[in-house]
């Protein structure tokens, strides 16, 4: 295997360093991946809630009038008189409300109909040392501490990465969408860069492709590619279509190789892009969320835009995320592949337009250039 096999396909029309490019195994082995500075923790200040004019955040007086409480002018007058509250706070004229808000008139709880908000999806670059859990008795750092606050409900992860595993983690406000993206029937391919102690022999490589016996059943890699390395540490790029606990680590240990580092660089067609540093996140836009919904076999809904000010939709830089798509890599055609017993179905997260996430990341980069006069420089 030559060096060209390990490089991402690049768009000749991409604007140099600012073009969209995905993290690849060669970036990890060469050290470019670690040259990126870790993003510091920046807590999100929720401040006063300001809802944008969206279909799922109508004005309070309009909702009350539609519920038969009176005319819109009468509802505005009641608001001015302080007789209406939202979430136990006095309402104000022009206030917008959303699904889950508690509305009271003269202290009496009202039942009004507001459609639940559409799902939001975040791509997070998880660093080692964080857990994927809302509750931890040991009070360890969690991936959810860096995310924007949801007014109702909570963020749900699409699968998990263990404490010492880095890389791409998808997080959504919709538990239903998370379950659909993890459903075994879709077999979405996960790609990892893995560093092990000692090189794999051809026999060990074939065992990993054919399947090894674990405590919870047989497991196998879809592909195994050499990635180089120095001394006793050897890098490989592997793909798998399951999400069992510590599966990659356990498979490598089953053939006698301990894993010293593990980075997820792709989930289906959603890739870990350059510029999204450890601890940072970007929120997917409408087009990418619709593609995710279609990949999960769900009808594509309307998508809400974040109701937070632009400076709060980010980890360090604005993550409102469109950009060139052809710069994102597909698995190398010369990789070592397991021979399938039956024709495999196409990856449902790969679209005819490219890889999911490219649209959002490109808009994010454009917003950074507009706000910062050329965009934030990335560490090398």
Secondary structure, DSSP 8 states (H G I E B T S, - for coil): --GGGGS----TTS-GGGS--B--HHHHHHTHHHHS-----------S----S-TTS-BHHHHHHHTTS--HHHHHHHHHTT-EEETTEE--TT-B--TT--EEETTEE-----------EEEEEE-TT-BS-S--TT---BGGGGS---SSS--EESS---TTEEEEEEEES-HHHHHHHH-TTT---EEEEEEEES---HHHHHHHHH-EEETTEEE--SEEEEEE-STTEEEEEEEES---TTHHHHHHHHTT--EEEEEEEEETTEE-BTT--TT-EEE--HHHHHHHHHHTT----------S-GGGSBSSSB------STTS----TTSEE---SS-----TTEETTEETTHHHHHHHHHHHHHHHTS------
